[in-house]
Amino acid sequence: MASFQLRQFHFFKRESLKDLPEAFGQPDLLMASNGGDLIFLADSAGFIHIVNRKLVVRSFMAASDAHGMRITQMLHIHQTRTLLTVEENVSAATSRSAIKLWSVDSLLRHEDTQPVVVKYQQPTSTPYPLTAVAATPSISQIALGFAGGHMVLIRGNILKSKSTKQRTLHVAPEPVTNLHFVTDAAGTRVTLFATTTAQTMVFDTSGSKSEPAVLEERGCGIGCSLMNEEDELIVARDEAIYTYTVDGRGPCFAFDAPKVLLRRFKHYLLLATAAPSSMAPNLANGDDRPPVDATESRVYSYNDPTTFTILDTKNKLVAYTGVVPGGVRGVATEWGSIFVLGGHGTMDFFSEKDLLERLDILYRQNLYPLAVKMAQNGNYDMASVAGIYKRYGDWLYSKDDFDSAMLQYVQTIGVVEPSYIIRKYLDAQRLNNLTSYLQELHTAGMATSDHTTLLLNCYTKLRDEERLNQFIHTQEDYQFDVDTAIHVCRQAGFYEQALYLADKFSKTGMYLKLKIEDQDDIKAALEYMRKLGDTDISAYLAEFGRRCLGSLPSETTELLVDVCLNGMDVRAAAATADDMHDD
């Protein structure tokens, strides 16, 4: 597998939020967010803290610490403004998890809200810990994954605790680590992606039967998978980040570092790695698998220093990397920014630099191809992208790389004034580059008669009859000045090309001039005149008759007689004859 070193940048500004509310200093915090303009924190005492944009906190007791219960998982379903919590007795080895659904709006109104307790039956006599949970946007389905390998599906009117049914989807020989629902636009087809420590699989939970389809005999850790905007499953393993659809594995983005957390922000992937990353990622397609040392064993403490990395997989670069000293406890993406909760009660705030700032960083390093790609992916307008191509072309031109510079200048057609580029390539040694630019200018329909004259002059100076023929014979709409083209070809001695254009565009007078004055082909000229109307023949005989009589008197006289016999005005014919014999 080919290896490409990813470039690293600081495209994000990092700030540590000061004077945080007391809730952020609680030990063993969990953090969750999923749209809805809110961040949720859960502490070890059983409190949940709802944080708004202004960092104002609303707290409520969700689990009683007196009974040893602690919130171990949270899921915000923003479509229904519902917070799902999982409570477990961390002091009991065989405790039963409690699943509760909270109305976020009621909690914000300081109402004494009682949650909906999701009723379910343990799939085994031994109550294994609940390691994964997922819900559909309407909460018509909830999936549960257990450390014992059981996957359970609950369906029905769950918010009302009515008509719910439970069934076991699958039993894996290893713990379930992640669950993700995907629904179609109509909400009729529901797909469940699942990972264990050893497998990645998918279920269709729309019907009564849900046989698993194994996508790969490899899984991932808890919190190391997510769904992207294209409803693809993204799985982070130590050696790479993989993409899956219901049909199988897609491309992978190789990034060698032990992953402990995966989140996304816009088109970025957010990674927490449990030790300083080697920062030697590379790219591969879905048919290649990065090498994995299966014998390597790693053990990390949750509070060890953690590397937080922002990957731009679209532009193939590292947009930010830095160390979080106390470890990453959670990552939230709200209010157009990224919030990273550290193990020491810190909250780091990451804001993306605007596109102009990011482009300026690339300009300073002369990374113009990457700047173009970033601008295009950022929906930059055509004029602005052309401006980057111009910068790139100017830089290459300054390095005497005229061929490569011209490739960039061609991309500026329609935006940059053509004379700016043309002046750079008027030297005879650069006529081939100039010719290429002028051809593209004509193809784009942006050429003037002056550009046509210059292009044809380039062809003639280069004596490039092949490209000249191709230019005049393959044009479909002929967006150039025909008279100018004929004149340039005639001046350079390319008579056949000039005749072709004169004939095609009915430039009869010019055609006859070329035949008579340049090629001295009187016979062909007289034959051409016979195809014209009598009035036109009379006019052209008056102009060229003397030259024709001098070369072919009999044929010329015969043509004049035929015109008269065909009924041409006798006085006009006589005047034509007088002109032909007038010395």
Number of C-alpha atoms within 10 A of each C-alpha: 12 8 12 13 12 17 12 15 15 16 21 19 11 16 12 13 11 9 7 14 11 9 20 20 16 16 14 16 24 20 22 20 21 16 16 17 14 20 24 23 22 30 23 19 20 20 20 25 21 21 18 16 11 6 12 12 19 16 18 16 13 22 24 16 15 9 11 16 23 26 27 21 19 24 19 24 22 17 13 14 16 23 19 23 25 21 23 23 21 16 11 10 12 14 17 17 23 19 22 20 22 20 18 21 13 14 16 13 10 12 10 9 14 13 17 16 17 17 15 17 12 15 17 9 8 12 17 21 19 28 22 24 25 23 22 19 19 16 19 14 22 22 24 22 29 25 20 20 20 22 24 21 21 23 17 16 15 21 19 11 12 10 9 17 14 17 16 14 20 16 16 19 14 16 26 31 27 27 27 22 23 19 16 10 7 7 12 9 13 17 19 23 27 27 30 27 20 17 20 26 22 25 20 19 21 15 9 8 11 17 12 17 15 18 20 14 12 14 24 22 22 20 17 23 27 20 19 16 9 7 17 18 24 23 23 29 22 17 20 23 21 21 20 23 16 18 10 15 18 15 16 24 21 25 23 21 23 22 26 22 21 24 22 20 17 11 13 17 20 21 25 30 23 24 19 17 21 10 16 14 21 21 22 17 13 15 10 13 15 18 11 11 8 6 6 6 6 7 6 11 10 14 17 15 20 27 22 24 21 24 24 17 15 11 17 20 18 21 21 20 22 15 17 24 15 17 24 28 23 21 26 22 23 18 15 11 14 20 22 22 24 23 24 18 18 20 23 17 18 19 15 17 13 10 15 10 12 19 21 13 16 18 17 9 9 15 14 20 15 16 23 21 15 20 21 14 11 10 9 15 10 14 14 15 21 22 17 21 24 23 18 25 26 19 15 18 16 11 10 11 13 17 15 14 23 24 16 20 22 22 20 23 21 16 14 17 10 19 9 10 21 18 10 13 18 14 10 11 9 13 19 15 19 23 21 15 23 24 20 15 20 19 15 12 15 15 21 14 15 12 20 22 19 19 26 27 20 21 21 19 12 14 13 12 13 9 16 19 15 10 16 17 13 9 12 8 8 14 16 19 15 19 16 15 23 24 17 21 22 18 13 15 13 18 20 15 18 25 22 16 21 21 14 12 12 11 15 18 15 19 23 26 16 21 20 19 13 12 14 16 15 22 16 13 19 23 12 15 19 14 10 13 11 19 14 15 21 24 15 17 24 18 17 20 25 19 17 23 17 11 15 15 14 11 16 21 16 11 19 21 14 13 20 18 11 10 10 17 14 12 10 14 22 14 14 21 19 12 16 20 12 8 6
